[in-house]
Amino acid sequence: MTVRLEGRLFSGMEVAKEYLSMEEYQERIKDKTGFRPFPGTLNLNVDDKKTQKLAETTEKARIPGFRKNNTGYSGLDLYPVKIEGFNAYYIDIDVTDYEDNVVEIIAPIKLREKLGLEDGDKVEVTTL
């Protein structure tokens, strides 16, 4: 079953940039997806009911939380998606400041730049 999410792009808090730059996340994500993610996410405001449907109907890969230097780091689930023809992953982070209507997308490239996207643009994400 294919799930389609349409959302509006917005600039995030840049927290993902810090975490996705860490070697521990880079390697764990590469092990599950086959790529090292660009250090940052593409953030979309979507209908949270569709986000829940995506999570219920799509096979996920799990990255458990871990500790480094006495600091705990959140686990996350990875859901394969396609965005404007590019393979990517929706990441559902265990601990986040975002509401359920926010989808964070990772890819091996900076999607915003590659697709020429700006805040407020409509973007469609589909499950694979």
Secondary structure, DSSP 8 states (H G I E B T S, - for coil): ---EEEEEEE---SHHHHHHTSHHHHHHHHHHHSS---SS-EEEE--HHHHHHHHHHS--EEE--EEETTEEE--EEEEEEEETTEEEEEEEESS-SS-TTEEEEE-SS-HHHHTT--TT-EEEEEE-
